[in-house]
Amino acid sequence: MLELTLSSLLNTMSADFCAIIEEEKDVVKSALIAFSMANQQYGPENVRKIISQSNHIQIKTLAVSSVISKCPNQL
């Protein structure tokens, strides 16, 4: 199994986020649904581990750049 990285987690979430926000039109709801889908895909322990090992600047930077690259009109 490939090691989960923050980048792969956020890339997975951003693809789902972009698809969901087209229907929901709500950023928070779309982000939470995308997070729950990633949690289901990678397992809660892996997701928690990656998030807890990352600092807030890494998370913000990678999350925004990932969403901008997948659906630039959503931010």
ChimeraX attribute file (.defattr): number of C-alpha atoms within 10 A of each C-alpha:
attribute: neighborCount
match mode: 1-to-1
recipient: residues
	/A:1	3
	/A:2	4
	/A:3	9
	/A:4	13
	/A:5	16
	/A:6	19
	/A:7	15
	/A:8	13
	/A:9	21
	/A:10	22
	/A:11	20
	/A:12	17
	/A:13	25
	/A:14	26
	/A:15	16
	/A:16	20
	/A:17	27
	/A:18	21
	/A:19	15
	/A:20	18
	/A:21	19
	/A:22	13
	/A:23	9
	/A:24	12
	/A:25	11
	/A:26	11
	/A:27	15
	/A:28	12
	/A:29	14
	/A:30	22
	/A:31	18
	/A:32	13
	/A:33	16
	/A:34	23
	/A:35	20
	/A:36	15
	/A:37	16
	/A:38	21
	/A:39	17
	/A:40	11
	/A:41	13
	/A:42	14
	/A:43	12
	/A:44	12
	/A:45	9
	/A:46	17
	/A:47	19
	/A:48	11
	/A:49	13
	/A:50	17
	/A:51	15
	/A:52	10
	/A:53	10
	/A:54	12
	/A:55	10
	/A:56	11
	/A:57	9
	/A:58	12
	/A:59	16
	/A:60	11
	/A:61	10
	/A:62	18
	/A:63	18
	/A:64	14
	/A:65	15
	/A:66	20
	/A:67	21
	/A:68	15
	/A:69	12
	/A:70	16
	/A:71	16
	/A:72	12
	/A:73	9
	/A:74	13
	/A:75	8
